[in-house]
Amino acid sequence: MAFFRVEKLVKTFGGLTAVNGVSFEVREGEIFGLIGPNGSGKTTLFNMVSGVFPPTSGKVIYKDREIQGMKPYRICDMGIGRTFQIVKPLGRMTVLDNIIAASFSRVNTIKEARENATEILDFCGLTMVKGILAKSLPIAGRKRLEIARAMATRPQLLLLDETAAGLNPTELLSAINLIHKIRKNGTTVIIIEHIMHVIMSISDRIHAINFGQTIAEGVPKEVASNQAVIEAYLGKDYA
């Protein structure tokens, strides 16, 4: 049984084809990177997987079940969580209450939600700021809270959309460590990232797209040396 795969996914918006026939398979337990220039269709692909909108054609298959076109809450119930590139926490609520709110996707009582949120706070390194209003967090804290809210839904597959964007070197290292910790905890990860030393260092395999189409797939070293990837995305000076 394949853990997760997409088959010939297409998404059009009027006359624009944002994703054009993309296919790949993700193995259970791996970190799978998705790269490409801005506007290449990466987040559109995440939106189709997570149910934000349906594909124009093609299939999204999770544990041998087709899920394309399902509502986001149903996809979340099945075990797929995600973060968003532009983080929007519940700003007037505390960090703890943000995670409690997300926990209700899995539990039915405030006691269970608080217990789940407390566990996630510790896992994500947010216990020290649990009483702070979410809107008061710096960007690194908001990014981490975004991951924590997704983890509160207890995903088996987690989609991370530019988790490292805007972070300084120390924060980047911390983010990398958290992603490794998430995988070690048993969660499969698909990550979109533009910071090359992050995506190349954490990914088991990488899938590269440009203009909505696949241009390469393989282990990081193979993708980084692929001429089509260099020309479309990395640039000739990339080493």
C-alpha positions in Angstrom: 0.0 0.0 0.0 1.4 3.4 -1.0 1.2 5.8 1.9 0.5 8.9 -0.2 0.6 9.9 -3.8 -0.7 12.3 -6.3 -1.5 11.3 -9.9 -1.5 13.7 -12.9 -2.8 16.6 -10.8 -4.1 19.5 -12.8 -5.5 22.8 -11.5 -6.7 25.6 -13.8 -7.9 29.1 -12.9 -9.7 30.4 -16.0 -7.1 30.3 -18.7 -4.2 29.8 -16.3 -2.9 26.3 -15.6 -1.3 26.5 -12.2 -0.5 22.8 -11.8 -0.2 20.7 -14.9 0.0 16.9 -14.6 2.2 16.5 -11.4 2.7 13.0 -10.0 4.7 11.8 -7.1 4.6 9.3 -4.2 5.6 9.9 -0.6 6.8 7.0 1.5 5.6 6.6 5.1 8.1 8.1 7.5 10.1 10.3 5.1 10.6 14.0 4.7 9.7 14.9 1.1 10.8 18.3 -0.2 8.9 20.3 -2.8 10.8 23.1 -4.5 10.4 25.5 -7.4 10.3 29.2 -8.3 7.6 31.5 -6.9 4.4 30.9 -8.8 5.4 27.4 -9.8 2.3 25.8 -8.3 3.7 24.4 -4.9 1.1 26.0 -2.6 -1.7 25.3 -5.1 -0.7 21.7 -4.9 -0.9 21.8 -1.1 -4.3 23.4 -1.4 -5.6 20.6 -3.5 -4.2 18.0 -1.1 -5.7 19.6 1.9 -9.1 20.3 0.3 -9.0 24.1 0.0 -10.1 23.5 -3.5 -10.6 20.5 -5.8 -8.3 19.6 -8.6 -9.5 20.2 -12.2 -8.4 16.6 -12.9 -6.1 14.0 -11.4 -6.1 12.1 -8.1 -4.9 12.6 -4.5 -4.5 9.2 -2.8 -3.9 8.7 0.9 -3.6 5.2 2.2 -5.2 3.8 -1.0 -8.2 6.1 -0.7 -9.0 8.9 -3.1 -9.5 12.1 -1.2 -9.5 14.8 -3.9 -12.4 17.1 -3.6 -13.1 16.2 0.1 -13.8 19.0 2.5 -10.7 20.2 4.5 -12.2 19.0 7.9 -12.7 15.5 6.5 -9.1 15.4 5.2 -7.9 16.6 8.6 -10.0 13.9 10.3 -8.2 11.3 8.1 -4.8 12.4 9.4 -3.5 15.1 7.1 -2.5 18.4 8.7 -0.9 21.5 7.2 0.6 24.9 8.0 0.2 28.0 5.9 2.8 30.3 4.3 1.2 33.3 5.8 0.6 32.5 9.5 -2.6 33.8 11.0 -2.9 32.7 14.7 -6.0 33.6 16.8 -4.2 36.8 17.8 -6.4 37.8 20.8 -6.1 34.3 22.3 -3.1 32.9 24.2 -0.7 30.4 22.7 -2.2 27.7 24.9 -5.7 28.6 23.8 -4.8 28.5 20.2 -3.6 25.0 20.6 -6.6 24.0 22.7 -8.8 25.2 19.9 -7.0 23.1 17.3 -7.2 20.1 19.7 -10.9 20.0 19.4 -10.5 18.4 16.0 -9.5 15.3 17.9 -11.2 15.4 21.3 -14.5 16.3 22.7 -13.9 17.8 26.2 -12.0 20.8 27.5 -10.0 18.5 29.8 -8.9 16.3 26.9 -8.1 19.4 24.7 -6.1 21.0 27.5 -4.1 17.8 28.0 -3.4 17.5 24.3 -2.4 21.1 24.0 -0.1 20.9 27.0 1.7 17.9 25.4 2.0 19.8 22.1 3.3 22.9 23.9 6.1 20.8 25.4 6.8 19.0 22.2 7.1 22.2 20.2 9.1 24.1 22.8 6.3 26.7 23.5 5.6 26.0 27.2 7.4 29.1 28.4 5.2 31.4 26.2 1.9 29.5 26.7 0.2 32.5 28.4 1.3 35.1 25.9 -1.2 36.5 23.4 -0.5 35.0 20.0 -0.4 38.4 18.3 2.6 39.3 20.6 4.8 36.5 19.3 7.8 37.3 17.0 7.8 35.7 13.6 9.7 32.6 14.8 7.2 32.1 17.6 4.3 32.4 15.2 5.8 29.9 12.8 6.3 27.5 15.7 2.7 28.1 16.9 1.5 27.3 13.4 3.3 24.0 13.5 1.9 23.3 17.0 -1.6 24.0 15.9 -1.2 21.5 13.0 0.4 18.9 15.3 -2.6 19.3 17.7 -4.7 17.6 15.1 -2.5 14.6 15.4 -1.5 14.2 11.8 0.1 11.2 10.2 1.0 13.4 7.2 2.0 17.0 7.8 2.3 19.6 5.0 4.7 22.4 5.9 4.6 25.5 3.7 7.7 27.7 4.1 8.2 27.1 7.8 11.7 28.6 7.7 10.9 31.8 5.9 12.0 34.9 7.7 14.0 33.2 10.4 17.6 34.0 11.5 20.3 31.4 11.5 19.7 30.3 15.1 15.9 30.1 14.5 16.6 28.1 11.4 18.5 25.5 13.3 15.8 25.3 15.8 13.2 24.8 13.1 15.2 22.1 11.4 15.5 20.3 14.8 11.8 20.5 15.3 11.1 19.0 11.8 13.4 16.1 12.6 11.7 15.6 15.9 8.3 15.5 14.2 9.5 12.8 11.8 11.1 10.9 14.7 7.7 11.1 16.4 6.2 9.1 13.5 4.8 11.8 11.3 5.5 11.9 7.5 6.4 15.4 6.2 6.0 17.1 2.9 7.8 20.5 3.0 7.8 23.5 0.7 10.9 25.6 1.3 13.0 28.2 -0.5 16.0 28.2 1.8 18.2 25.6 0.1 20.4 24.6 2.9 17.3 23.8 4.9 15.5 21.7 2.2 18.7 20.0 1.1 19.7 19.0 4.6 16.4 17.6 5.9 14.8 16.0 2.8 15.1 12.3 2.0 13.9 13.1 -1.5 13.0 16.3 -3.4 10.5 17.0 -6.2 11.1 20.1 -8.3 8.4 21.8 -10.4 8.4 24.8 -12.7 5.4 26.4 -14.4 3.3 23.7 -12.7 5.2 20.8 -14.2 7.7 18.3 -12.8 11.3 19.0 -13.9 13.2 16.6 -11.5 12.9 14.2 -8.6 15.5 12.4 -6.6 17.7 12.6 -3.5 18.9 16.1 -2.7 22.3 15.7 -4.4 20.7 14.5 -7.6 18.2 17.4 -7.7 20.8 20.0 -6.9 22.9 18.9 -9.8 20.0 18.6 -12.3 20.6 21.1 -15.1 16.8 21.9 -15.5 16.6 22.7 -11.8 19.7 24.9 -11.9 18.4 26.8 -14.9 14.9 27.2 -13.6 15.5 27.8 -9.9 18.9 27.4 -8.3 20.9 29.5 -10.7 24.4 28.7 -12.1 26.2 30.0 -9.0 24.5 27.5 -6.7 26.9 25.1 -5.1 
